[in-house]
Amino acid sequence: MSAWPDTMNVGPIREWPGALRTSRVASPFNRPPKYVDGKRVPGTPVPLGQTLRDLDRELRELGAKGTELLVAIDPAQFRMDGRPYANARAEHPGIILSFDIPNVGHVSYPCDAFTTWESNLRAVTLALEALRKVDRYGVTKRGEQYRGFLAIQATAAPAGFRDADEAIAWLATFSDVERAEKASPRVLLRLAQRRAHPDQDGDPELFHRVSLAESALRKGGLL
């Protein structure tokens, strides 16, 4: 079973907001050290699967919608289900996590402080947990602690879709389905994924647009 949250869309970064860091530090997010035969064994990095499970919990606690994770991975290194391959390499370790929070709006969290994108995602996950604790202890009442992230925009190209109907229309046209109303959104999505996937000699940019269509369908409650 995949650790990737079903409600999260993943895609490649096309434009970083601002300037990337020129220096970064190694991840501080390690499991506690162990003792084996009386010898101290250093802790290992927290695995991506654990970070994704922790992130899923935080997003559910926030009631987040339209979650999108952008990583600097080439579109050709994404699987047919829109997730990156386990051995995919990122051009740089920066990530951008964005989503909508009820009564707050669209927020975006870019992070490139650490040397791997997995570590930067871990940092954002822990930051979300810390921000949620502000509400837990009664310091804020209306999510004020998230508003500083409203102006930061996560940019991906090509552009997304206004709504699920626009995504369905594009998927039908791309997949050569004459009458979209006769095919379910899930079927249209699968047809488009097969046609656009780089492993099937498809176009990486079109495959990413299919992923954006998937995000619109999920946001519209059709998947």
Secondary structure, 3 states (H helix, E strand, C coil): CCCCCCCCEEEECCECCCCCCCCCECCCCECCCEEECCEEECCCECCHHHHHHHHHHHHHHHCCEEEEEEEEECHHHECCCCCECCCCCEEEEEEEEEEEECCCEEEEEEECCECCHHHHHHHHHHHHHHHHHHHHCCCCCCCHHHHHHCCCCCECCCCCCCCHHHHHHHHHHHCCCCCHHHCCHHHHHHHHHHHHCHHHCCCHHHHHHHHHHHHHHHHCCCC
